[in-house]
Amino acid sequence: MVFDWLKRAKSVPTPVANVSIDLHAPIIELNAVVKAYETAAGPYVALKGIDLVINRGEFVAIVGKSGSGKSTLMNMITGIDRPTQGEVRVAGTTITHLDENTLAEWRGRSIGIIFQFFQLLPTLTVVENIMLPMDFCDFGTEPARRERAVALLARMEMSEHADKLPAALSGGQQQRVAIARALANDPPLLMADEPTGNLDSRTADAIFRLFQDLASQGKTVVMVTHDADLARRAGRSVTVTDGQIANPERTIQ
């Protein structure tokens, strides 16, 4: 379930230990990451020794065909899945061996995740959807949470929709709300999984420009996409083919 990790985060009484973060250090570092799965046909290696560095404030597109390993790579970065071998360090924390509860809390505070199909809770209003991550991570008081949610909606040009249910919004409007929700806890990193795949070209372009604006304001944005044309418009593209990075000379800047 999409919000399972948020539920686990709320159940943890002890916060993640404070980490001294070097703002000049990369925000994402993957070293020799391998991910293998056991299948009925035998072992399947989805990632084959990935090395990747992404710096703070970059807008990076991870591009590849279906089955290339790009979604598995995203799952390594977000801690949704764990590597079979190798090390993953994100936002100043080596996440490879964190227990599930600590990992869930770390994710809630460090990463905003944006999904292709929005994943807004249908029974909550727009503003309540944005407040939800703040609630689970004990971010401020309830009035402060609502104030921040309203401010984020204004940033997304969605203020007039605050008290509507998601079903009353268009796809592009729901994605704007999803982006606002991802920003709720002010994470340094945004991860977007095919965020324009369910949108028409005009709306997709508007969402893409939102990501560009967020990167220009200091957020690190990593967008997983199968759209090579869209990927070329990002600050940098990383192509994944058969579980390997096909353009390794461009993965480190």
N, C-alpha and C positions, 0 to 999 in steps of 0.2 A: 504494500500500500504506500502511496506517495508520501504520506505524512507520518509513517511509522517512526522514522528517524527523529522527527520532532517530538513524538510522544516519549521516546526513550530519553531524549535530552532533558525533558522536564522532570523525569523521575530521578535524575542524578543530583544529589545534594551537594557534591563537591565539584567546584568549577575546575576547568582545565587549568593547569599550572600556567602562570604568566611566563611568556617566553620573550626574551630580549630579541627584537627583530631588527636586523640590519636593513634599512630601507633601500640600500643600494644593492642588496643581494637579490638574486632571482626569486620570484614568487612561486615558481614551479620548477622542480628539478626531479627528473626521472633518470635513474641510473640502472642500465642493464635490466629493464623490466620485462619479465616473461610472464605470460598468463596462459595456462594450459587447462583444458577441461577434459573430463572423462565422458565419453559418449558411448552409445551402443556399438559404434563402429571402431571404437578405440580412442586413444588420446587425440585431442584436437588442440593445436597451439594457435591461439588467437593473436598473441603478441610475441614477437621474437627478438628480444633483447633491445628494447626501446631506450634510447638516450634522448632526452628532450629538456631544454631550458627555455623558460618564458620569463621575461623581465617584467617588473612592475610597470603598469601603465600601458602595456602593449594591447593591441587588438589583434588577436591571432585566430585564424580560421583553420580548423582541422578538417580536411576534406578527403573524401574517399568514397568508393562505391559501396553498395550494400554488401556486408560481409567482409569488408576490408580490415576491420579491427578498430575503426575510429570510435565507435560507441564504447567498446571495451576500454580503450584508452581514456575516454572521459570518465568511466567508472573507476579507473585507477586513481585519477586526479581527485575525484570527489570522495574517495573512500567508500563508495557504494559496493565495490568489490575489491578484493585484495590480490596482489601479484603472487604468482607461484614462486618467482625468484625476483631479486632486485629490490631497490629502495625507492620510495616516493616521499619527497619532502615538499610541502605546500604551506605557504603563509607562515614560514618560520617553524613549522612542526614536522618532524618525521612521523608520518602517519601509519607506516607499514605495519607496526606491531601494537598499535593502540587497541585496547579492548573496545567492545561494541558501544558501551555507554559513553566512554570518554570520546570516542570517535564521533558519536552522534552529536554531542555537545559542541565539539570542535567544529563540525560541519555547520551547525546552526549559526555559529558566530563568525565563521571565516569565509563561507561560500554562499552565494545566492544562486540557486539553480532555476533555470527557465526551461520549460518543456514545450514540445511541439503542440500538444493538445491542451496547453494552459494549466490544467489540473487545479482549477479553482473549485472550492467546495460549493456545491450548488445551493445549499441551504443557508449559507452565510452571505451577507451583503458584501459589496465590493470593499468597503472600508474594513469590515470585520475580517475578510480574507487577508488583508494587508497587516492587520494587527496580530494575526495568529502566530507568525514566527516570533514576534516580540513577546507574546504571552508565554510561549513554550521556553524561551530563553531568558525569561524574567528581565526583559529590557524595560526599565523605567516603570512608572506608575501607569495605571489604566488611562487617566486623562492625558498623560504624556504620550502614550502609545497612539491614542486616537489623533492627537495633534500632529504627531509625526506621519501617521498614515494619510491624513488629510493633506499635509504638505507634499508628500510623495505623489498623491493623485494630482495635485496642482502642477507638479513638475512634469507629469505625464499628460497634462492637458485633459484631465478626466474628472475634475472637481465636481461637475454637475451630476456625476453618476455614482457618487459615494454610497448612497443608500439603496441602490438598485441591486437586484440579484444578478449573478453572472449571465443567466439565460436571456436577460433583457439586452445584452450587449452584442455587438458584432464580433467576429473573430479578431479583428485588429484591435478593438477596444479591450477584449479579454486579454490579449497578449500584453497590452500596455499595463493592465492591472497586474499581470503576472510579473512583469519587470519591476513594478513598484513593490510588490511583495518580496521579490528577490533582494531588493535594496533595504528592506525593513530594518535589519540589524546592522546596517552600514558595513557589509563585508568588503574586504579589499579585492575580492575575486568574484566575478560573475561567470558562470558556466551555462551556456545556452545549447540545448540539444535540438537541432533542426528547428530553430525558433520561427522560421518563415515557411516551413514546409506545408503548413495548412492554411496559408494566406494567399490572396491574389497578388500579382506582381506589384501593383501600386502600394498596397498595404505593407508588403514585404520590404519594399524600399524604404518606407517610413520607419519601420522597426529597425532596419539596418542602420539608418541615420541616427536613431536613438542610441544604438550601441557605439557608433562613432563619437557622438557627443559625450557619452559616459567615459569612454577611454580618454578623450581630450581633457576631461576633468579629473583624471588620475586613477580611475578604476581600471583594473585589468579585466579584459573581456576575452573569453575563449569560446568560440562558436563552432560547434560540430555541424557540418553540412555535407550534402552530396552535390551541392550546386557549385561547380568550379568557377562559373562566372561571378557569383557572389563572393566566393573565397578570394578571388583576385582583387576585390575592392577593399579587403581588410588590410591592416598594416603589414601583416605577414601571413603566409599560408604554409601549412604543414600537410603534405600529402601522405596518406597512409595507404599502402598497397600490400595485400597478403601479410598483414601483421607486422610490416616494417615501414619505417619512414623512407619514402622514395626520394626526398630531397634533403638529405642530412646536412648538406653544406649550408642550408638556410635555417636550421633549427636552433642555432645559437647566434645571438647578435651581441 
